[in-house]
Amino acid sequence: MSLINKLTGTGVAIITPFNKNSEVDFDALDRMINFIIDNGVEYIVTLGTTGETPTLTKKEQREIVDFTAKKVNDRVPLVLGIGGNNTQEVIDYFSNFSLEKITAILSSSPNYNKPSQEGIFQHYKAIAEASPLPVILYNVPGRTGSNITAETTLRLAKECENIQGIKEASGNMIQCMHILKNMPEDFLFVSGDDHISLPLIACGSKGVISVVANCFPKDFSELIRLSLKNGFQKAAQLHLKLLPAYDLLFVENNPAGVKAFLYELKIIENELRLPLVSLTAANHQKVKDFLASVS
């Protein structure tokens, strides 16, 4: 079955809450899972960048995945982030997780070592051949230092049966449109940028893997559903309402912005792990002011 049937709509790249001792706060994670599901999101992505995964130990990652799968309890699909710049290590890492409750793997392109397009192709081809689950490409050149071109994405989509979608976060609308125009009919395209999710749906995207839906799951998932039904006028009203929040989410770093919102909503502690730090007092006040304006 195509991932389009399972992962259309709003996915949430869920944060990892920490307590004041910098330990994973599983009680807060439970609250987060229920908060976003109860407010209408279509699926959850665990161990993404927004989850501060590079600062988590392998033991913590396994515990988070197992806990999340148990608490989600098949209410919505669950996608697992597994990426890296050592191809064999990514392949070996599949064995660290119980995958029975996982719908697909989301894998970011190799960071730092900046492979050629052929290197990116071969990296994903090897992962797709080894993965027991469908693979979703994740193009985020602002973090990885290299772009997956439209040509490489389309080649992977057409030549690798187990590569069934892409989270596109290049911010390059022209590149996105070339993928949307030429990709296979059953290939899942979702935005990785909250800011441009609506216009990408107008061009054929099936949704988004979102940061803002951590803290505004009801409004943002409704925005996406309206867009998917061609209700762009009402969707645009929600989009413009949330526009200042999009900006605040990324004003310093991700997930400092979203954690500030969730702290003010009394769902989590405002704790991050180094090298990330909380928002400055001035920007945190802007978060409080925005929440007051929409309450």
Secondary structure, 3 states (H helix, E strand, C coil): CCCHHHHCEEEEECCCCECCCCCECHHHHHHHHHHHHHCCCCEEEECCHHHCHHHCCHHHHHHHHHHHHHHHCCCCCEEEECCCCCHHHHHHHHHHCCCCCCCEEEEECCCCCCCCHHHHHHHHHHHHHHCCCCEEEEECHHHHCCCCCHHHHHHHHHHCCCEEEEEECCCCHHHHHHHHHHCCCCCEEEECCHHHHHHHHHCCCCEEEECHHHCCHHHHHHHHHHHHCCCHHHHHHHHHHHHHHHHHHCCCCCCHHHHHHHHHCCCCCCCCCCCCCCCCHHHHHHHHHHHHHHC
